[in-house]
Structures are given as structure tokens and as C-alpha cells.
Amino acid sequence: MQQSYNCSRCNQYIQYGQPYCNNCGCQVTWGQPVQSKVQGWVAFYELISWWQNSLTEAERNYIEQCFRPALDTDSETSRLTLTKGEVGYCNQPAPEFLNGLATWFTATKDVSIAKRIHNKVIELGYCNQINKPGYHKGRHFTTYVSDVNSLKKSGQIDEAERLLLELVKATEEENSIENIGVAPWYYDELAKIYRKQKNYAKEVAILEKYAKQRHAPGVMPAKLMGRLIKARQLLESKAN
């Protein structure tokens, strides 16, 4: 049970069971409590209306239970939750924050929640477009994984290919400024599409394009270089 509510007249916090508001004298009817104030990341990104209207109370509680990012225990940020605490500063745009939130809900039972979060990512990206290296149509390239997977799942392979090519362009543009290495997933997805189509020339081309870029750390660079060797072999065999 909640230990405090907001006074319906002056919005002052009132402890549970208190018969009157100490600030304005308003009589409190505990059978009709006013909803607690929402703070945290939801308030910081101005998502309160979406949070309260697009998700049930049970879903909101479930999301808060699941969302446990690893943070420095000594920092102010570590004491923040989705709806509690005050965020002083964060330069991550709302769509990217929500995209990260959605990754906590990949199980089959969470499909509906993940979809509503991603729909909000799409809406915010459209309404508040960011135009700088690394972005495509207002959204950072990292927020498009779900879009690509949906297109592939529905059989819209040509559309998935076109989108992936734009995202490859976006990660390369960002890398040209940040010099942190391109994201390999988008090249890999294109290579998979071309391999399935037996279009080995396109597969070799996209993998050679990747080979010329600075690579981010991880196992994917070696995997893609191995794939490039195989694709070249398949292309040579096809030519003969």
C-alpha cells in the first residue's frame, strides 16, 4: 500500500491515514486516493502521459521490476528508477532511451509491451527529428533493429534491404566523426539477405565495404571476414 498521496486541492504530499491536509486543511477521503507523483526517467523525458495512458498499472509495475540497468552504486544515477528520483542531466535522446528499455522485454510474453515502447520510439523520432551523423529520418541507427526484423518477418525483403543500406550509411557517417568503429550487425544482415538470394556479388560487395571501415570491438569483425572469404569462394564457383 502506498504511504503517501497528493492532495487533490494543493498537490501537497499527505501521509496515509492522515484525515486532513496540513497545507490547505482539505479533508482527505482515502477511498479515492490521488495518484502519486511520477518522477525519474519517465518524467525527465516527458513521457508521463504515455506511461499512464498506454500501459496498465500492472504493466507499469512489471516494467519497473524488470528494468534494472547496471549503474555505479556510488553515483546519483544509481538511485534513479523509471518513476522515482530526479534526473539532473542526460544527453541521450528519448527514442534511444526507450529503445534501450525495450531490450528488457524480448520474451514472447512481453511482445505487446515491447511493441508499445517501440511505437513510442517511432512517434518521437518522427515528431522530434534529429539530423546529424548516425541518424536516419530523425532516429539513431541503433533504434531500427526492430524495424528491420519486422520487415524480414513479414517478407518485405526489398524494403529491409533498402533500410539496411541507409543504416549502413548512418553508422559509417557517425564513425567518420566519432572514430569508434562501425556497427557490424547491419552489414551482417545484408550479407544474410544476399546469401539467401544467392547474390554472391552483392554479398562480397557489402562485406568488402565493411572490411574497409574501422571495426568496433567484439567477435563480429572476425566472423564477417570469415564470411567474406566464403562469399568470394561462392562467387568464383558460380562464375565457373
LUMNU-487307 format. One record per residue (C-alpha): residue number from 0; x, y, z. Coordinates in steps of 0.5 Angstrom, whole numbers. Example, Ala and Ser with C-alpha at 12.3 -4.5 7.8 and 13.67 -1.06 7.14 Angstrom:
% residues 2
<0 <25 -9 16>>
<1 <27 -2 14>>
This chain:
% residues 240
<0 <0 0 0>>
<1 <2 7 -2>>
<2 <5 11 4>>
<3 <3 18 2>>
<4 <-1 21 -4>>
<5 <-2 28 -7>>
<6 <-8 33 -4>>
<7 <-13 34 -9>>
<8 <-13 41 -8>>
<9 <-6 44 -7>>
<10 <-2 37 -9>>
<11 <2 37 -2>>
<12 <4 30 0>>
<13 <0 27 5>>
<14 <2 21 9>>
<15 <-3 15 9>>
<16 <-9 15 14>>
<17 <-8 23 16>>
<18 <-15 26 16>>
<19 <-13 33 13>>
<20 <-8 36 9>>
<21 <-3 40 13>>
<22 <-2 45 8>>
<23 <-9 47 6>>
<24 <-14 44 11>>
<25 <-17 40 6>>
<26 <-21 33 9>>
<27 <-18 27 6>>
<28 <-22 21 3>>
<29 <-18 15 3>>
<30 <-22 11 -1>>
<31 <-21 16 -7>>
<32 <-13 17 -7>>
<33 <-10 21 -12>>
<34 <-4 18 -16>>
<35 <3 19 -13>>
<36 <7 24 -17>>
<37 <12 21 -23>>
<38 <19 23 -23>>
<39 <25 19 -25>>
<40 <27 18 -33>>
<41 <19 18 -35>>
<42 <19 25 -32>>
<43 <25 27 -35>>
<44 <24 25 -42>>
<45 <16 28 -41>>
<46 <13 21 -42>>
<47 <8 21 -36>>
<48 <2 22 -41>>
<49 <4 16 -45>>
<50 <7 12 -39>>
<51 <0 13 -35>>
<52 <-5 12 -41>>
<53 <-1 7 -46>>
<54 <0 2 -40>>
<55 <-4 -1 -35>>
<56 <-2 -1 -27>>
<57 <0 -8 -27>>
<58 <5 -7 -34>>
<59 <8 -1 -31>>
<60 <10 -5 -24>>
<61 <12 -10 -28>>
<62 <17 -6 -33>>
<63 <20 -2 -26>>
<64 <21 -9 -23>>
<65 <25 -12 -30>>
<66 <29 -5 -31>>
<67 <35 -6 -27>>
<68 <41 -3 -31>>
<69 <48 -4 -28>>
<70 <50 3 -25>>
<71 <55 6 -21>>
<72 <53 5 -14>>
<73 <56 11 -11>>
<74 <53 15 -17>>
<75 <47 20 -16>>
<76 <44 16 -22>>
<77 <44 9 -19>>
<78 <39 12 -14>>
<79 <34 13 -20>>
<80 <28 9 -23>>
<81 <24 10 -28>>
<82 <19 14 -24>>
<83 <23 16 -18>>
<84 <28 21 -17>>
<85 <30 27 -20>>
<86 <35 27 -27>>
<87 <40 32 -27>>
<88 <43 32 -34>>
<89 <43 26 -39>>
<90 <45 28 -47>>
<91 <41 21 -49>>
<92 <35 23 -53>>
<93 <29 20 -51>>
<94 <28 15 -57>>
<95 <35 12 -55>>
<96 <33 11 -48>>
<97 <26 8 -50>>
<98 <30 3 -55>>
<99 <34 1 -49>>
<100 <28 0 -45>>
<101 <25 -4 -50>>
<102 <31 -9 -50>>
<103 <29 -11 -43>>
<104 <23 -14 -46>>
<105 <25 -19 -51>>
<106 <21 -25 -49>>
<107 <15 -28 -52>>
<108 <10 -26 -46>>
<109 <13 -19 -47>>
<110 <11 -17 -54>>
<111 <6 -13 -53>>
<112 <10 -8 -48>>
<113 <16 -8 -53>>
<114 <11 -6 -59>>
<115 <8 0 -55>>
<116 <15 2 -53>>
<117 <18 2 -60>>
<118 <12 5 -63>>
<119 <13 11 -58>>
<120 <20 11 -61>>
<121 <18 12 -68>>
<122 <13 17 -66>>
<123 <18 21 -62>>
<124 <23 20 -68>>
<125 <18 23 -73>>
<126 <16 29 -68>>
<127 <23 31 -66>>
<128 <28 29 -72>>
<129 <35 30 -70>>
<130 <39 31 -76>>
<131 <46 29 -75>>
<132 <51 24 -77>>
<133 <49 17 -74>>
<134 <41 19 -75>>
<135 <36 16 -81>>
<136 <30 20 -81>>
<137 <31 23 -74>>
<138 <33 17 -71>>
<139 <39 14 -69>>
<140 <41 8 -73>>
<141 <41 3 -67>>
<142 <34 4 -66>>
<143 <32 1 -72>>
<144 <34 -6 -71>>
<145 <26 -8 -69>>
<146 <24 -5 -76>>
<147 <29 -9 -80>>
<148 <27 -15 -76>>
<149 <19 -14 -77>>
<150 <20 -12 -85>>
<151 <24 -19 -85>>
<152 <19 -23 -82>>
<153 <13 -20 -86>>
<154 <17 -22 -92>>
<155 <19 -15 -94>>
<156 <26 -16 -96>>
<157 <27 -11 -101>>
<158 <25 -6 -96>>
<159 <29 -9 -91>>
<160 <35 -8 -96>>
<161 <34 -1 -97>>
<162 <33 1 -90>>
<163 <39 -3 -88>>
<164 <43 0 -93>>
<165 <41 7 -90>>
<166 <43 5 -83>>
<167 <50 3 -86>>
<168 <51 10 -89>>
<169 <49 12 -82>>
<170 <54 8 -78>>
<171 <59 10 -83>>
<172 <58 17 -82>>
<173 <58 17 -75>>
<174 <64 13 -75>>
<175 <67 18 -79>>
<176 <66 23 -74>>
<177 <67 19 -67>>
<178 <72 14 -70>>
<179 <69 9 -66>>
<180 <68 3 -71>>
<181 <62 2 -75>>
<182 <57 -3 -72>>
<183 <57 -10 -76>>
<184 <50 -12 -75>>
<185 <47 -8 -81>>
<186 <53 -11 -86>>
<187 <52 -18 -83>>
<188 <44 -17 -84>>
<189 <45 -15 -91>>
<190 <50 -21 -92>>
<191 <45 -26 -90>>
<192 <40 -23 -95>>
<193 <44 -23 -101>>
<194 <47 -30 -99>>
<195 <40 -33 -99>>
<196 <38 -30 -105>>
<197 <45 -33 -108>>
<198 <47 -26 -110>>
<199 <54 -27 -108>>
<200 <57 -21 -112>>
<201 <53 -16 -107>>
<202 <55 -20 -101>>
<203 <62 -19 -103>>
<204 <61 -12 -104>>
<205 <58 -11 -97>>
<206 <63 -15 -94>>
<207 <69 -11 -97>>
<208 <65 -5 -96>>
<209 <65 -7 -88>>
<210 <73 -9 -89>>
<211 <75 -2 -91>>
<212 <72 1 -84>>
<213 <74 2 -77>>
<214 <72 -4 -73>>
<215 <68 -4 -67>>
<216 <71 -9 -61>>
<217 <68 -16 -61>>
<218 <67 -22 -64>>
<219 <63 -20 -70>>
<220 <69 -17 -75>>
<221 <73 -24 -75>>
<222 <66 -27 -76>>
<223 <65 -22 -82>>
<224 <72 -23 -85>>
<225 <71 -31 -85>>
<226 <64 -30 -89>>
<227 <68 -25 -94>>
<228 <72 -31 -95>>
<229 <67 -36 -96>>
<230 <63 -31 -100>>
<231 <69 -30 -105>>
<232 <69 -37 -106>>
<233 <62 -38 -108>>
<234 <62 -32 -113>>
<235 <68 -35 -116>>
<236 <65 -42 -116>>
<237 <59 -39 -119>>
<238 <63 -36 -125>>
<239 <66 -42 -127>>
